[in-house]
Amino acid sequence: MLWLTSRAALPVLKNASLLSNAAGQRLRALAAEIEALGAEPVQRAVDREIARHAGAYLAGLEAYRRHPFRRRGASLPVVWCQGTTRLLDYGDGVGPTVLVIPSLINRYYVLDLLPERSFLRHLASCGLRPLVVDWGAPSSEERNFDLTDYIVGRLEAAFAAASRTADAPIGIVGYCMGGLLALALALRRRNRVGCVALLATPWDFHAQGGQAQLLGLLVEWLAQVCGTAGTLPVDAVQALFFLLDPFSAERKFVRFAALDPEGDDARRFVALEADCGGSRTRWCDRRAYADPCSRWCRAGTASSPRARPNRLQRRSAQPPSCGPLSGISA
């Protein structure tokens, strides 16, 4: 689709009204080069390039579809469960306890893709006892959850269960969006937290500039996509990631087409993509879009009344010192 827009723009590029910025200057220079070469030869060259890119992309998609890798469900001890949320034990019952909190979007096994590519099993091999939160797919009970319900409800209950396995403050590891949930949890239970480690956790929600504003404009559309089911489909989540880098899918599948289908690189690629493509639908509380939150998102404000910050603040005295936990570093 993106390459086809280049083909469609050729006939109108010469007479288009272009902006007076660096991009506009480059387009004017390109229009002059096309006019010097002739429109028809350039169009034929663009058509050949479109066909080449499309062929390589489709070859990669077909190779991915045919790849024999299938994820095998791991049988893990369940330490605690509530609703569709479970706490799974990757340890052998010994070592310092570490509560691992993944994103609400990906399944927990994004941290356990393959035996040789498993963050959770690596922690266990270092002598720790990792307990990972499996959010599961939202049922009717979770479909009206907001962040407060997940943090104050499910996550604190999982933390309490994890703490009961240890005789000392436990460590918390948060991955991606799970890092933000981990921070809120650590603030509320700081006297029981030994340390916090954050992996790929966003911290500056204004850094993307215009891109963030564009995503903010989609807030009301997301509420409509949720519909009566109350969940956000995987395809909609993938579309949002696509907006961050529209050419990423083409690059990675073109690269995959050149890999040995029986090699380790191809197997690792499919394991990761299968996790991303298989992510569960996630809650989409339509009430959140009926209040001023949507307007604040469009204005670029990070706070939201749906998180109910007054419940996220723990009324405690002096914060305790956070000593390092074996196997985890900043």
C-alpha positions as CSV (number, residue, x, y, z in Angstrom):
1,M,0.0,0.0,0.0
2,L,2.8,2.4,0.9
3,W,4.6,1.8,-2.4
4,L,1.4,2.2,-4.3
5,T,1.0,5.7,-3.0
6,S,4.4,6.5,-4.6
7,R,3.0,5.4,-8.0
8,A,-0.2,7.4,-7.5
9,A,1.7,10.5,-6.6
10,L,3.9,10.6,-9.8
11,P,1.3,12.2,-12.1
12,V,0.5,15.1,-9.7
13,L,3.9,15.7,-8.2
14,K,5.0,18.3,-10.7
15,N,2.0,20.5,-10.2
16,A,1.4,19.8,-6.5
17,S,1.5,22.6,-3.9
18,L,4.4,21.7,-1.7
19,L,5.3,23.0,1.8
20,S,8.1,25.4,2.1
21,N,10.2,23.1,4.4
22,A,13.0,20.6,3.9
23,A,10.6,17.9,2.8
24,G,9.0,20.2,0.3
25,Q,12.4,21.2,-1.1
26,R,13.3,17.5,-1.6
27,L,10.1,16.8,-3.4
28,R,10.6,19.8,-5.7
29,A,14.1,18.5,-6.5
30,L,12.7,15.0,-7.1
31,A,10.0,16.4,-9.5
32,A,12.7,18.2,-11.5
33,E,14.7,15.0,-11.8
34,I,11.6,13.1,-13.0
35,E,10.8,15.7,-15.6
36,A,14.4,15.5,-16.9
37,L,14.3,11.7,-17.2
38,G,10.7,11.6,-18.5
39,A,7.6,10.5,-16.7
40,E,7.0,7.2,-18.5
41,P,10.5,5.7,-17.8
42,V,10.2,6.7,-14.2
43,Q,6.7,5.1,-13.9
44,R,8.0,1.9,-15.4
45,A,10.9,1.8,-13.0
46,V,8.6,2.5,-10.0
47,D,6.3,-0.3,-11.2
48,R,9.2,-2.7,-11.3
49,E,10.3,-1.6,-7.8
50,I,6.8,-2.0,-6.4
51,A,6.6,-5.6,-7.9
52,R,10.0,-6.5,-6.4
53,H,9.1,-5.3,-3.0
54,A,5.6,-6.8,-3.0
55,G,7.0,-10.1,-4.2
56,A,9.7,-10.3,-1.5
57,Y,7.2,-9.3,1.1
58,L,4.6,-11.9,0.1
59,A,7.4,-14.5,-0.1
60,G,8.3,-13.8,3.5
61,L,4.6,-13.9,4.6
62,E,4.2,-17.3,2.9
63,A,7.4,-18.7,4.4
64,Y,6.2,-17.5,7.8
65,R,2.8,-19.2,7.3
66,R,4.4,-22.5,6.3
67,H,7.0,-22.6,9.1
68,P,6.4,-25.7,11.3
69,F,7.1,-24.0,14.6
70,R,4.2,-24.2,17.0
71,R,4.3,-23.2,20.7
72,R,3.8,-26.0,23.2
73,G,2.0,-25.1,26.3
74,A,4.2,-25.3,29.4
75,S,2.8,-27.0,32.5
76,L,3.7,-24.6,35.3
77,P,2.7,-24.6,39.0
78,V,0.0,-22.0,39.7
79,V,0.7,-20.1,42.9
80,W,-2.4,-18.0,42.9
81,C,-5.3,-17.2,40.6
82,Q,-8.2,-14.8,40.5
83,G,-10.6,-14.5,37.6
84,T,-8.5,-15.0,34.5
85,T,-5.3,-13.8,36.2
86,R,-2.8,-16.4,37.4
87,L,0.6,-16.3,39.0
88,L,2.9,-18.9,37.5
89,D,6.0,-20.3,39.2
90,Y,9.2,-20.6,37.0
91,G,11.4,-21.4,40.0
92,D,12.1,-24.6,42.0
93,G,10.8,-23.2,45.3
94,V,14.1,-21.8,46.4
95,G,15.9,-18.5,46.0
96,P,14.8,-14.9,46.3
97,T,11.4,-14.3,44.9
98,V,11.0,-12.0,41.9
99,L,7.5,-10.9,40.8
100,V,7.6,-10.5,37.0
101,I,4.9,-8.3,35.5
102,P,4.4,-8.3,31.7
103,S,2.3,-6.0,29.6
104,L,-1.5,-6.3,29.5
105,I,-1.1,-6.8,25.7
106,N,1.4,-9.6,25.2
107,R,1.0,-12.9,26.9
108,Y,3.5,-13.7,29.6
109,Y,5.5,-16.1,27.4
110,V,6.9,-13.2,25.4
111,L,9.5,-13.6,28.3
112,D,9.7,-17.3,27.6
113,L,9.8,-17.7,23.8
114,L,12.1,-20.7,23.5
115,P,14.2,-22.8,25.9
116,E,17.3,-20.9,24.8
117,R,15.5,-17.6,24.6
118,S,13.8,-17.3,27.9
119,F,14.2,-14.5,30.3
120,L,12.2,-16.2,33.0
121,R,14.2,-19.4,32.8
122,H,17.4,-17.4,32.8
123,L,16.3,-15.8,36.1
124,A,15.7,-19.2,37.5
125,S,19.1,-20.4,36.4
126,C,20.7,-17.5,38.3
127,G,19.2,-18.8,41.6
128,L,16.1,-16.7,41.7
129,R,12.5,-17.8,41.9
130,P,10.6,-15.9,39.2
131,L,6.8,-15.7,39.6
132,V,5.2,-14.3,36.5
133,V,1.7,-12.7,36.1
134,D,-0.4,-14.3,33.4
135,W,-3.1,-11.8,32.7
136,G,-5.0,-14.2,30.5
137,A,-7.8,-13.1,28.2
138,P,-10.4,-10.8,29.8
139,S,-13.7,-12.5,30.7
140,S,-17.0,-10.7,31.5
141,E,-15.5,-9.9,34.9
142,E,-12.5,-8.1,33.6
143,R,-14.1,-6.3,30.7
144,N,-15.0,-3.3,32.7
145,F,-11.6,-3.1,34.5
146,D,-9.6,0.1,34.4
147,L,-6.0,0.5,35.5
148,T,-7.0,0.9,39.2
149,D,-8.8,-2.5,39.1
150,Y,-5.7,-4.1,37.7
151,I,-3.2,-2.5,40.0
152,V,-5.2,-2.2,43.3
153,G,-7.1,-5.4,42.7
154,R,-5.4,-8.1,40.7
155,L,-1.8,-7.0,41.0
156,E,-1.7,-6.3,44.7
157,A,-3.4,-9.7,45.3
158,A,-0.7,-11.3,43.2
159,F,2.0,-9.4,45.0
160,A,0.6,-10.6,48.4
161,A,0.6,-14.2,47.1
162,A,4.2,-13.8,45.9
163,S,5.3,-12.2,49.2
164,R,4.0,-15.2,51.1
165,T,6.6,-17.4,49.4
166,A,9.4,-15.3,50.8
167,D,10.6,-14.2,54.3
168,A,12.0,-10.9,53.0
169,P,11.0,-8.1,50.7
170,I,10.7,-9.4,47.1
171,G,12.0,-8.0,43.8
172,I,9.7,-6.7,41.1
173,V,10.5,-6.8,37.4
174,G,8.2,-4.9,35.0
175,Y,8.3,-5.4,31.2
176,C,7.0,-2.7,28.8
177,M,3.6,-1.5,30.0
178,G,4.1,-3.9,32.9
179,G,6.9,-1.6,34.1
180,L,4.4,1.2,34.7
181,L,2.1,-1.2,36.6
182,A,5.2,-2.3,38.6
183,L,6.0,1.3,39.5
184,A,2.5,1.9,40.9
185,L,2.6,-1.4,42.8
186,A,6.0,-0.5,44.3
187,L,4.8,2.9,45.5
188,R,1.9,1.3,47.2
189,R,3.8,-1.6,48.8
190,R,7.2,-0.1,49.2
191,N,7.9,-1.7,52.6
192,R,7.6,-5.1,51.0
193,V,9.6,-4.4,47.9
194,G,13.3,-5.2,47.8
195,C,14.0,-3.5,44.5
196,V,12.5,-2.7,41.1
197,A,13.9,-3.5,37.6
198,L,12.2,-2.0,34.5
199,L,12.6,-3.5,31.0
200,A,11.6,-1.6,27.9
201,T,9.3,0.6,30.0
202,P,8.1,3.9,28.5
203,W,8.7,6.9,30.6
204,D,8.3,10.0,28.3
205,F,4.9,10.0,26.8
206,H,5.5,13.3,25.0
207,A,8.7,12.4,23.2
208,Q,7.0,11.3,20.0
209,G,5.6,14.7,19.3
210,G,3.1,14.7,16.4
211,Q,3.0,10.9,16.4
212,A,1.6,10.9,20.0
213,Q,-1.0,13.5,19.1
214,L,-2.1,11.4,16.2
215,L,-2.6,8.4,18.5
216,G,-4.5,10.7,20.9
217,L,-6.9,11.5,18.1
218,L,-7.8,7.8,17.8
219,V,-9.1,7.5,21.3
220,E,-12.8,7.9,20.4
221,W,-12.3,5.5,17.4
222,L,-11.0,2.9,19.8
223,A,-14.1,3.1,21.9
224,Q,-16.2,2.3,18.8
225,V,-13.9,-0.6,17.8
226,C,-14.5,-2.1,21.2
227,G,-18.2,-2.3,20.5
228,T,-20.5,-4.3,22.8
229,A,-17.8,-6.9,23.5
230,G,-15.7,-4.4,25.5
231,T,-12.4,-5.7,24.3
232,L,-9.9,-4.3,21.8
233,P,-9.3,-6.7,18.9
234,V,-5.7,-7.8,18.2
235,D,-5.9,-6.4,14.7
236,A,-6.6,-2.9,16.1
237,V,-3.6,-3.2,18.5
238,Q,-1.4,-4.3,15.6
239,A,-2.6,-1.3,13.5
240,L,-1.5,1.1,16.3
241,F,2.0,-0.5,16.3
242,F,2.0,-0.2,12.5
243,L,1.5,3.5,12.8
244,L,4.8,3.8,14.7
245,D,6.8,2.4,11.8
246,P,4.7,1.7,8.6
247,F,7.6,0.0,6.8
248,S,8.6,-2.3,9.7
249,A,6.4,-5.2,8.6
250,E,7.9,-5.1,5.1
251,R,11.5,-5.0,6.4
252,K,11.2,-7.9,8.7
253,F,9.3,-10.3,6.4
254,V,11.6,-9.5,3.5
255,R,14.5,-10.4,5.8
256,F,12.7,-13.5,6.9
257,A,12.2,-14.7,3.3
258,A,16.0,-14.9,3.0
259,L,16.5,-17.0,6.1
260,D,17.1,-20.7,6.2
261,P,13.6,-22.0,7.2
262,E,15.3,-24.8,9.2
263,G,17.7,-22.5,10.9
264,D,17.7,-21.0,14.4
265,D,17.1,-17.4,13.2
266,A,13.9,-18.4,11.4
267,R,12.7,-20.3,14.4
268,R,13.3,-17.4,16.8
269,F,11.6,-15.0,14.4
270,V,8.4,-17.2,14.2
271,A,8.4,-17.7,18.0
272,L,8.4,-13.9,18.5
273,E,5.9,-13.1,15.8
274,A,3.6,-15.9,16.9
275,D,3.6,-14.2,20.4
276,C,2.8,-10.8,18.9
277,G,0.2,-12.1,16.6
278,G,-1.4,-14.2,19.2
279,S,-1.7,-11.5,21.9
280,R,-5.1,-11.6,23.5
281,T,-7.7,-9.0,23.1
282,R,-7.5,-6.5,26.0
283,W,-10.1,-4.6,27.9
284,C,-11.5,-1.4,26.5
285,D,-13.6,0.4,29.1
286,R,-16.0,2.6,27.1
287,R,-16.6,4.7,30.2
288,A,-13.0,5.9,30.0
289,Y,-13.8,7.6,26.7
290,A,-17.0,9.3,27.9
291,D,-15.2,11.4,30.5
292,P,-12.6,14.2,30.0
293,C,-9.8,11.6,29.6
294,S,-10.2,11.5,25.8
295,R,-9.9,15.3,25.6
296,W,-6.8,15.3,27.8
297,C,-5.2,12.6,25.7
298,R,-5.7,14.7,22.5
299,A,-4.2,17.7,24.3
300,G,-1.1,15.6,25.2
301,T,-1.8,15.4,29.0
302,A,-0.6,12.2,30.6
303,S,-2.9,12.1,33.6
304,S,-6.3,10.4,33.5
305,P,-9.1,10.3,36.1
306,R,-9.8,6.7,35.3
307,A,-6.6,5.7,37.2
308,R,-7.9,7.3,40.4
309,P,-4.5,8.5,41.7
310,N,-5.9,8.9,45.2
311,R,-6.1,5.1,45.4
312,L,-2.7,4.6,43.9
313,Q,-0.9,6.6,46.6
314,R,0.0,4.6,49.7
315,R,-0.2,6.5,53.0
316,S,3.1,5.4,54.5
317,A,5.8,7.0,56.5
318,Q,9.5,7.1,55.5
319,P,10.3,5.0,52.4
320,P,12.6,2.1,53.3
321,S,16.0,1.6,51.8
322,C,16.0,-0.6,48.7
323,G,18.9,-3.0,48.9
324,P,20.0,-4.9,45.8
325,L,18.5,-8.3,45.2
326,S,20.9,-11.0,44.0
327,G,20.8,-11.4,40.3
328,I,19.1,-8.0,39.5
329,S,20.9,-4.8,38.8
330,A,19.9,-1.4,37.6
